[in-house]
Amino acid sequence: MHITLAFNQLVAEEDDQPPSRCSLKNPAQPDDRYAEWDDENTILAVADALRLQHQVSLVNADLDFFESVRRLKPDLVFNMTEGLHGGSREAQVPAMLEMLQIPYTGSDPLTLGLCLDKYRTKEILSYRQLPTPGFALIDQLSELPEHLHYPLLVKPPLEGSSKGITNSSLVREPLELMQELARIRTTYGQKSLVEEFLSGREFTVAMLGNGPDLQILPLVEIDFSTLPAGANPIYSYEAKWLWDTEAAPLQIFHCPAPLEPLLKRNIEDLCRKAFHHLGCRDWCRIDLRLDSDGHPQIIEVNPLPGVLPRPEQNSCFPKAARAAGLSYQQMILSVVDAACVRLGLVEKEHARRSLL
């Protein structure tokens, strides 16, 4: 099969080039504009995995993407594009592929657009009666609903990869909230998603497949006790990209997470429902946190998970796959097989045998 790998590449910081995801405009504000994009090593690792079973071409999702993929006419596109502009940027490449009638891996434009919008995601979760922390979309302190109580977590609603979620995002009183609302408005040009902070344990859940074949990979727990002294217990931009480095990785994750069977089953059931109700396909990663009574609540849904290849990079989806006994290559090929079964390009048994 001819597969085109579609991506957005993070390039070295030079004049007139996008900066690295960890460079700083100043000591207080991370320059995170390209934080969602993939570096060359990740792109090549995915391409090498695909080449084990397929013919592969690589296409950067720039302004020439439409014509490039139209000319290549692949059998399938492995989509890992994040986009750059607009609140529906993750939906742009899949929408073009649907226009060209070229099948692709992962969720459709509607799901990608909804899940990047954290506020809309939480609206759907609430409508479906799936637990998520109390929330509001506000621009001014006066707009804070009375039912929301401090401490609160403040984040831009239209960003991923922890963009805009800094150590200061956890606020405990009105002045701190005002400052965060202003920061997000100034930096991202957005209103703020404000949600009640849950004090319990945090988990991330990697999912692979579709329908009755949907597989929940071993759960990952985030251990905030490993963060620098004085840091807030949140998986902030600093925790993800600045404090946790490949040269000195934080021992921040436990996988498989130590869980009682009932809690593990409740988390998995909740994730299956969210995957279904939001229309996710092929793969997804869902973040959850326990409330003060120990009940899981969904924080975010990511239908386009990051896949940094090396273990010391602490990428959660590959970490869960390794705990499930899948190599990085098998994980990538499993996404392709899930898409091919969904699209009717191969039968289930053929997909299973291809990984043996």
C-alpha positions as CSV (number, residue, x, y, z in Angstrom):
1,M,0.0,0.0,0.0
2,H,1.2,3.5,-0.8
3,I,0.9,5.7,2.4
4,T,1.6,9.4,2.5
5,L,2.8,10.6,5.9
6,A,1.4,14.1,6.4
7,F,3.0,16.2,9.1
8,N,4.0,19.7,10.3
9,Q,7.8,19.8,11.0
10,L,9.4,21.7,13.8
11,V,12.6,23.2,12.4
12,A,15.8,24.6,14.1
13,E,15.6,28.1,15.4
14,E,17.1,30.4,12.8
15,D,16.2,33.8,11.3
16,D,12.7,33.7,9.8
17,Q,12.3,30.1,11.0
18,P,9.8,28.7,13.6
19,P,11.5,28.4,17.0
20,S,11.9,25.2,18.9
21,R,9.0,24.4,21.3
22,C,11.2,25.1,24.3
23,S,12.7,28.5,23.4
24,L,11.7,31.5,25.4
25,K,10.7,35.0,24.4
26,N,11.6,36.0,27.9
27,P,12.2,34.0,31.2
28,A,8.5,34.2,32.1
29,Q,6.7,33.4,28.8
30,P,7.4,30.3,26.7
31,D,7.3,30.8,22.9
32,D,4.9,27.9,22.3
33,R,3.5,28.7,18.9
34,Y,5.0,25.6,17.3
35,A,4.8,23.3,20.4
36,E,2.3,21.0,18.7
37,W,4.5,20.3,15.7
38,D,6.8,17.3,15.4
39,D,10.6,17.3,15.1
40,E,12.5,15.5,12.4
41,N,13.4,12.5,14.6
42,T,9.7,11.8,15.3
43,I,8.7,12.2,11.6
44,L,11.5,9.8,10.5
45,A,10.6,7.3,13.2
46,V,7.0,7.2,12.0
47,A,8.1,6.9,8.4
48,D,10.5,4.1,9.2
49,A,7.7,2.2,11.0
50,L,5.4,2.6,8.0
51,R,8.1,1.4,5.6
52,L,8.2,-2.0,7.3
53,Q,5.0,-2.9,5.5
54,H,4.2,-0.1,3.0
55,Q,5.6,2.3,0.4
56,V,5.9,5.7,2.0
57,S,6.0,9.3,0.8
58,L,6.5,12.3,3.1
59,V,4.5,15.5,2.7
60,N,4.8,18.6,4.9
61,A,1.4,20.1,5.5
62,D,2.3,23.6,4.1
63,L,0.4,25.7,1.6
64,D,1.3,23.3,-1.2
65,F,-0.1,20.3,0.6
66,F,-3.3,20.0,-1.4
67,E,-1.5,19.9,-4.8
68,S,1.2,17.6,-3.4
69,V,-1.1,14.9,-2.1
70,R,-3.4,15.3,-5.1
71,R,-0.4,14.5,-7.4
72,L,0.8,11.6,-5.3
73,K,-2.7,9.9,-5.1
74,P,-1.8,7.7,-2.1
75,D,-3.9,4.7,-1.0
76,L,-4.0,6.2,2.5
77,V,-2.6,9.2,4.4
78,F,-1.2,8.7,7.9
79,N,-2.3,12.0,9.4
80,M,-0.2,13.6,12.1
81,T,-0.7,17.3,11.1
82,E,-1.5,19.9,13.7
83,G,-1.9,23.0,11.6
84,L,-1.0,26.5,12.7
85,H,-3.8,29.0,12.1
86,G,-7.4,29.0,13.5
87,G,-9.3,27.1,16.0
88,S,-10.1,24.3,13.5
89,R,-6.5,23.9,12.3
90,E,-6.3,20.2,13.1
91,A,-9.3,19.7,10.8
92,Q,-7.8,21.4,7.8
93,V,-5.8,18.5,6.3
94,P,-8.5,15.9,6.8
95,A,-11.0,18.2,5.2
96,M,-8.8,18.5,2.2
97,L,-8.4,14.8,2.0
98,E,-12.1,14.3,2.1
99,M,-12.5,16.7,-0.7
100,L,-9.9,14.7,-2.7
101,Q,-11.6,11.4,-1.6
102,I,-8.3,10.1,-0.2
103,P,-8.7,8.0,3.0
104,Y,-6.7,8.8,6.1
105,T,-6.0,7.6,9.6
106,G,-7.6,9.1,12.7
107,S,-10.6,11.2,13.4
108,D,-12.6,13.2,10.9
109,P,-12.6,17.1,10.7
110,L,-15.6,17.5,13.0
111,T,-14.1,15.5,15.8
112,L,-10.7,17.1,15.5
113,G,-12.3,20.5,15.5
114,L,-14.5,19.8,18.5
115,C,-11.7,18.2,20.6
116,L,-9.3,21.0,20.0
117,D,-11.9,23.3,21.4
118,K,-11.8,22.3,25.0
119,Y,-15.0,24.3,25.9
120,R,-17.1,22.5,23.2
121,T,-15.6,19.2,24.2
122,K,-16.8,19.7,27.8
123,E,-20.2,20.8,26.6
124,I,-20.6,17.5,24.8
125,L,-19.3,15.5,27.7
126,S,-21.8,17.3,30.0
127,Y,-24.7,16.7,27.6
128,R,-23.8,13.0,27.6
129,Q,-23.6,13.1,31.4
130,L,-19.9,12.1,31.4
131,P,-18.2,13.7,34.4
132,T,-15.9,16.7,33.7
133,P,-14.9,19.5,36.1
134,G,-17.3,22.5,36.4
135,F,-16.3,25.0,33.8
136,A,-17.1,28.4,32.1
137,L,-15.7,30.4,29.2
138,I,-15.0,33.9,30.4
139,D,-13.1,37.1,29.6
140,Q,-13.7,39.1,32.7
141,L,-13.7,38.4,36.4
142,S,-17.3,39.6,36.6
143,E,-18.3,36.7,34.3
144,L,-17.2,34.0,36.7
145,P,-20.3,31.9,37.6
146,E,-21.2,31.6,41.2
147,H,-21.2,27.8,41.1
148,L,-17.5,27.7,40.3
149,H,-15.2,27.6,43.4
150,Y,-11.5,28.2,43.9
151,P,-9.0,26.8,43.2
152,L,-9.5,27.1,39.5
153,L,-7.5,26.1,36.5
154,V,-7.3,28.7,33.7
155,K,-6.3,27.8,30.1
156,P,-6.8,28.9,26.5
157,P,-9.6,26.7,25.0
158,L,-8.1,26.4,21.5
159,E,-4.6,25.1,22.2
160,G,-2.9,21.7,22.6
161,S,0.4,20.3,23.9
162,S,0.0,22.3,27.2
163,K,0.2,25.6,25.3
164,G,-0.9,28.4,27.6
165,I,-1.1,26.2,30.7
166,T,1.8,27.5,32.9
167,N,2.6,27.1,36.5
168,S,0.5,30.3,37.2
169,S,-2.6,28.8,35.6
170,L,-3.7,27.4,38.9
171,V,-5.4,30.3,40.7
172,R,-6.7,30.5,44.3
173,E,-8.1,34.0,44.5
174,P,-9.7,36.7,42.2
175,L,-6.5,38.8,41.6
176,E,-4.7,35.7,40.3
177,L,-7.7,34.9,38.1
178,M,-7.7,38.4,36.7
179,Q,-4.0,38.2,35.8
180,E,-4.5,34.8,34.0
181,L,-7.5,36.1,32.1
182,A,-5.4,39.0,30.9
183,R,-2.4,36.8,30.0
184,I,-4.5,34.5,27.9
185,R,-6.3,37.3,26.1
186,T,-3.0,39.1,25.4
187,T,-1.0,36.0,24.4
188,Y,-3.6,34.0,22.5
189,G,-6.4,36.4,21.7
190,Q,-8.9,34.1,23.3
191,K,-11.3,34.0,26.1
192,S,-10.3,31.7,29.0
193,L,-11.6,28.3,29.8
194,V,-11.9,28.3,33.6
195,E,-12.6,25.0,35.4
196,E,-12.6,23.8,38.9
197,F,-9.4,22.2,39.9
198,L,-9.6,18.5,41.0
199,S,-7.2,17.6,43.8
200,G,-6.9,13.9,43.1
201,R,-4.6,11.7,41.0
202,E,-4.2,12.3,37.3
203,F,-4.1,9.8,34.5
204,T,-3.8,9.7,30.8
205,V,-5.4,6.8,28.8
206,A,-4.2,5.7,25.3
207,M,-6.8,4.0,23.1
208,L,-6.2,2.1,19.9
209,G,-8.8,0.7,17.4
210,N,-12.5,1.2,16.8
211,G,-15.9,-0.2,18.0
212,P,-15.8,-3.5,19.7
213,D,-12.1,-3.8,18.8
214,L,-11.2,-0.6,20.7
215,Q,-8.2,-1.4,23.0
216,I,-7.4,0.4,26.2
217,L,-3.6,0.4,26.6
218,P,-2.1,0.3,30.2
219,L,-3.0,3.5,32.0
220,V,-0.4,6.2,32.7
221,E,-0.4,8.1,36.0
222,I,1.3,11.5,36.4
223,D,3.2,11.8,39.6
224,F,3.4,15.5,40.5
225,S,5.6,14.9,43.5
226,T,8.6,14.8,41.1
227,L,8.2,18.4,39.9
228,P,10.5,21.1,41.2
229,A,9.9,22.3,44.7
230,G,7.1,24.9,44.8
231,A,5.6,23.9,41.4
232,N,1.8,23.5,41.2
233,P,0.5,19.9,40.8
234,I,-0.5,20.4,37.1
235,Y,1.0,19.1,33.9
236,S,2.0,22.6,32.7
237,Y,4.0,23.8,29.7
238,E,7.0,24.0,32.0
239,A,6.5,20.4,33.3
240,K,6.0,19.0,29.8
241,W,8.7,20.9,27.8
242,L,11.1,22.8,30.1
243,W,11.6,20.8,33.3
244,D,11.3,17.4,31.7
245,T,14.1,17.0,29.1
246,E,15.5,14.1,27.2
247,A,18.9,14.7,28.8
248,A,17.3,14.7,32.3
249,P,13.9,13.2,32.1
250,L,11.6,13.6,35.1
251,Q,10.4,10.3,36.7
252,I,6.9,11.7,36.5
253,F,5.0,8.8,35.0
254,H,3.9,5.4,36.3
255,C,2.8,2.9,33.7
256,P,0.9,0.7,34.3
257,A,-0.6,2.9,36.9
258,P,-1.2,1.2,40.3
259,L,-5.0,1.1,40.4
260,E,-7.7,-0.9,42.2
261,P,-9.6,-3.0,39.7
262,L,-12.9,-1.1,40.2
263,L,-11.3,2.3,39.6
264,K,-9.4,1.0,36.6
265,R,-12.6,-0.4,35.1
266,N,-14.5,2.9,35.8
267,I,-11.8,4.9,34.1
268,E,-11.7,2.6,31.1
269,D,-15.5,2.6,30.8
270,L,-15.6,6.4,30.9
271,C,-12.9,6.7,28.2
272,R,-14.8,4.3,25.9
273,K,-17.9,6.4,26.2
274,A,-16.1,9.6,25.5
275,F,-14.3,8.0,22.5
276,H,-17.7,7.0,21.1
277,H,-19.7,10.1,21.9
278,L,-17.0,12.4,20.4
279,G,-16.7,10.3,17.3
280,C,-13.0,9.4,17.7
281,R,-11.4,7.0,15.3
282,D,-8.4,4.7,15.2
283,W,-6.6,6.2,18.2
284,C,-6.9,8.8,20.9
285,R,-5.6,9.8,24.3
286,I,-7.8,11.0,27.1
287,D,-6.7,12.9,30.3
288,L,-8.6,12.4,33.5
289,R,-8.3,13.4,37.1
290,L,-9.9,12.1,40.3
291,D,-12.1,14.4,42.4
292,S,-12.0,14.7,46.2
293,D,-14.2,11.5,46.4
294,G,-11.9,9.5,44.2
295,H,-14.2,9.6,41.1
296,P,-12.6,10.1,37.7
297,Q,-13.5,13.1,35.6
298,I,-12.4,13.9,32.0
299,I,-10.2,16.9,31.6
300,E,-9.3,16.7,27.9
301,V,-9.7,14.5,24.8
302,N,-6.8,14.3,22.3
303,P,-7.7,12.4,19.1
304,L,-4.3,13.3,17.6
305,P,-1.8,12.1,20.3
306,G,1.9,12.9,20.3
307,V,4.2,10.0,19.5
308,L,7.8,11.0,20.4
309,P,9.7,7.8,19.7
310,R,12.4,7.6,22.4
311,P,11.5,6.3,26.0
312,E,13.5,9.2,27.6
313,Q,11.2,11.7,25.8
314,N,8.3,10.6,28.1
315,S,5.7,10.6,25.4
316,C,2.6,9.0,27.0
317,F,1.0,7.1,24.0
318,P,4.2,5.3,23.1
319,K,4.8,4.7,26.8
320,A,1.4,3.0,27.2
321,A,2.1,1.0,24.0
322,R,5.4,-0.3,25.3
323,A,3.7,-1.4,28.5
324,A,1.2,-3.3,26.4
325,G,4.0,-5.1,24.7
326,L,3.9,-3.1,21.4
327,S,7.1,-1.8,19.9
328,Y,7.0,1.7,18.5
329,Q,6.8,0.3,15.0
330,Q,3.9,-2.0,15.9
331,M,2.0,0.9,17.6
332,I,2.2,3.0,14.4
333,L,1.2,0.0,12.2
334,S,-1.7,-0.7,14.5
335,V,-3.1,2.7,13.8
336,V,-2.8,2.0,10.1
337,D,-4.5,-1.4,10.5
338,A,-7.3,0.1,12.6
339,A,-8.0,2.6,9.8
340,C,-7.8,0.0,7.1
341,V,-10.3,-2.2,8.9
342,R,-12.6,0.7,9.5
343,L,-12.4,1.7,5.8
344,G,-12.9,-1.8,4.6
345,L,-9.4,-2.0,3.0
346,V,-8.4,-5.1,4.9
347,E,-10.2,-7.7,7.1
348,K,-9.7,-7.8,10.8
349,E,-7.8,-11.1,10.8
350,H,-5.4,-9.9,8.1
351,A,-4.7,-6.8,10.3
352,R,-4.0,-8.9,13.3
353,R,-1.7,-11.3,11.4
354,S,0.3,-8.4,10.0
355,L,1.6,-7.5,13.5
356,L,2.7,-11.0,14.4
